[in-house]
Amino acid sequence: MNSIELIKQLLNRLKKFSWLIAVIAAGFGGFFYYIARQSVLVYTSRATVFR
């Protein structure tokens, strides 16, 4: 098996499971969005360096 055949087989296998990859990516995207929304930083003090 040369490298061209290997790449073709890998692409065929990825195409077969592309729906699973899309579902996992959407799940991780939703999870990281939820985490980012939960940890919003609120700055309550003012900088006094330039006063």
Secondary structure as GFF3:
##gff-version 3
##sequence-region A 1 51
A	DSSP	alpha_helix	3	16	.	.	.	ID=ss1
A	DSSP	alpha_helix	18	38	.	.	.	ID=ss2
###
